[in-house]
Amino acid sequence: MLIVSYDISNDKVRTKFSKFLKKYGRRLQYSVFEIKNSQRILDLILVEVEKIFAKSFQNTDSILIFGMCEGCKKKVIRYGYAVNEESDLLFM
């Protein structure tokens, strides 16, 4: 699993980047996405960031990509609504 967090000052670039990340994962918080990890997906994201987004960044903008192993996933502690993020809800 990858966790991608971003802080982009330009509204247009931020919106475009958010839509780009939605193709690969789900939003956990406003500027944090969870992406199912594979080397291919990571490579696609890195290429896209370099080709499309990097040239639009200001000095204050940042993107952080955290790789998490399966064992690390079990160490994530959740509170509030985030508790429901890991469980599947079944409605009948």
N, C-alpha and C positions, 0 to 999 in steps of 0.2 A: 504494500500500500504506500502511496505517496500522499503527503500533505503539502498543498501548495497554498502559500499565503502571499498576499500582495498588498502594496500600498502605492497607488498610482494617483497622482494629483489631477491629471487631465481627465475630465468626465468622459469624453468620447473614447479615449484610449482605454480607460478603466472598463467601460461598458463592453467594448470590443473584446478585451481580454477575458472578461467574465463569460461572455458568450462562447468564446473559444474553449475555455475550461469545461463548460457544461457538456461539450461533446465527449469528454473523456471521464467525467466523474460527477459527483454531486456536491452541492454547496452545504457546508457544515455551519458556517457563519457568513456574514456579509462578504468578507474578503478572504475566506478560507474554504478550500475545496479538498475533498478526499477523492483520490483517483486510484483505481485498481492498478497495481504495479505490474509492469512487464518492461523489459529493456526496450522493446519496440515502441511502446507508448511514451516512455521517458525520452527516447531519441526524437520522436515526433514533436513532443512538446519543446524540447531544447532547440531544435531546428527552427520551429515556428517563432519562438521567442527571439532568436537571433535574427532571422530574416525579416520579420514583420514588426515586432514590438520594440526591440532594443533601440532602434533609431528614433523612436518617439519618446523615450524616457527622459525625464528631467533629472537633475542631480539629486532630488529628494525622493525619487521613486525607487521602489525595491520589490523584488520577487524572491521569496524563499521557498525552496523545494526540499522537503524532508523525506527521506526514505525510511520506512518502518518495516521491520521484519515481522513474521507471524507471532513470534514470542513477545515482541514489543507491543503488539496490538492488545495483548492480554493485560498489559500494564497501564493502559489508558483508563483514567478514572473520570467518570462522568457524573454530573449533578444536574438537577433541573430537567428541562426538556431533553437535554442531550442523552439522558438515560434511555430514552425510547429509540435513539438512533441505531442501536445495534440489534434490537429485537424486531422480528417481523410481526405485524399486526394482522390478524385474521378476522374478517367480518363475515358473519353468516346471516 
